[in-house]
Amino acid sequence: MKRIFASRELLLLVAIALVLGIISSRFPAFITLSNLAAVFNDTSPLILLAIGQMIVILTKCIDLSVAANLALTGMVVSLINISAPGLPIIVTLAVATGFGACLGMFNGILVWKLDIPPIVVTLGTMTIFRGTIFLLTEGKWVNSHEMSDTFKAFPRTELLGLPVLSWFAIAAVILFTIVMTRTTLGRAFYAAGGNPHAATYAGINVGRTQFWAFTISGALAGLTGYLWVSRFAVAYVDVAGGFELTVVAACVIGGVSIMGGIGSVPGALLGALFLGIIANALPVVNISPFWQMAISGGAIIIAVVLNAQANRTKGRVILKRAEHAT
Amino acid sequence: MTTTTRSIPDRLRSPLERNLKSWESLLMLVAIGIFIANSFASPYFLNAWNLSDATFNFTEKAMIAFAMALLIISGEIDLSVAAIIALASTAMGAAVQAGVGTEGLVLIGLAVGLACGAVNGFLVTGLGLPSIVVTIGTMSLFRGISFIVLGDQVYKGYPADFAFFGQGYVWWVISFEFVLFAIIAVIYAVILHMTNFGRAVYAIGNNATGALFSGIRMGRVKFTLFLLTGLMSGVAAVCLTSRLGSTRPSIAFGWELEIVTMVVLGGVNILGGSGSIPGVVIAAFVMGLVTFGLGLLNVPGIVMSIVIGALLITVIALPRLWSMWRG
């Protein structure tokens, strides 16, 4: 099992190196350290969301409300910033993470206590969250000049040569690598998705585990919401519209199985980086950015095919298993 | 997801009681309630032409929703339907530039829909991949191709008689689209509720292993369902393109979620195994009436989407809360 994990991430790493190699053979400026750092910074929001989404998918669920959560939390902290511009950044960060976590808990409660399929819950909350932004603002934008300078400057502040935004992504990768591999909660996420029945018999409350997965995903989405609106210095209803599918795509490319139980933080990181590099490389190699959608679609399909090959059991098939996706 | 235990009652309730307490009749009550509320809320609601206009809100989506209902009952899902509309519409637009006539355009639209459905069907049944990821992928791929072809351009100049499919009226206020919607509803109701194929769809969704050992060709049934969903997306693409008279790559954006909402609202179990076509028909009317009624009251579209989202969660949560409260 370990070997499959290692090889799948290795494969992705090779694919990324190959893409970088092809680009650099014609455009050496792309792989300069400063440009790669810029690409990483640009991909950081996707990395943060992909980690949360990976945990949710591990538990056999899916969170389609992340982008709407991001937009709503971003709008809420922007509105708070207008009414209280002097608020310390640490409070803003706490509010964003906490508010996002509450939205995630709402999803989690519906999945856990009412046993409603996650795709239905998050489909519903996705439209509700986005609609709420409209109710809060009547469709008005919060523009750059309305936000305080400290609010806008924070994600761009450089620390040891990297912007704070990048450091958040790095911190999340490290934190959740530890959580997923070294804690009982991390084990529970794998167990709840890998085999819910066995997990129940092992004393793991599957519903509650899924609840925590949604909470983490929501908290990360909320945090990203603040970082996103402050980085672009604008908040409006359609912030990150359709981004939820990019996030799922990053996970799938990163080897996370949609059936639950398989996936890793490094995988999600690499999946996000793959999409981020392609998005940033297209304008450089003079391909119209309109190609991006089709390319990521193709990448998703190739990734799923490869995942399925790797997961195929090697032993003799006695009974053909008839599985179906939910 | 925990597995639900199903208890089988000793004696079935009387057919009358079953019908009265069914999801469809509950939904019918909701629909009637909304209709009455609407006619009180706005003086413009009870007008034959306005009501006829209101049907355009849901007819195209409902055509796809019928095929999607069968797909979801069989335990699969297709999130690429809106992208198929975009690709089919783009193909028709390109054909117009090449001077193809109305019959050719319709054929091209349907053929592209079928081809896209075949791609999905092959990936899911041929390679055994989970449909939700496959169709998220093909959704980006199909619409992505539209974006590559069109970019920020627009296709216009559809022939005058092509407009009939989306703008024509068969008789008085009865639009062509509405008639098509009704015919398709009847066809799918017959397929699902009166044929062996429909039985097989239920069987696969309820117990895939059991269906396999009963000799049902699961791959073939599912492949057909993906083909049908693709074909219906092609039909919807013809109607929508004809109604709008132009093609942009962002055409029908986000429809896949509205269509899934319509199907689930219609009482189809998202996990597969149960649901009915009449339920989806009523759900289509409910969604159409809500959007139209709120539109007459000058409620912006995004607020309607809150109502639809909340409706989706509450209609599913309420029965569960009710059964929890009762025991």
Interface residues (C-beta under 8 A of the other chain):
Chain A: K60 I62 L110 L114 D115 I116 P117 I119 V120 V121 L123 G124 T125 M126 T127 I128 R130 G131 T132 F134 L135 G139 P196 H197 T200 V206 G207 V237 G242 L245 V248 A249 V252 I258 M259 S288 F290 W291 Q292 M293 A294 I295 S296 G297 G298 I300 I301 V304 V305 A308 K320 R321 A322 E323 H324 A325 T326
Chain B: M1 T2 T3 T4 S74 G75 E76 I77 L123 L127 G128 L129 P130 S131 I132 V133 V134 I136 G137 T138 M139 S140 L141 F142 R143 G144 I145 F147 I148 G151 D152 I204 G205 A208 T209 A211 L212 M218 P249 G254 L257 V260 T261 V264 I270 L271 G272 P300 I302 V303 S305 I306 I308 G309 A310 L312 I313 I316 A317 R320 L321 M324
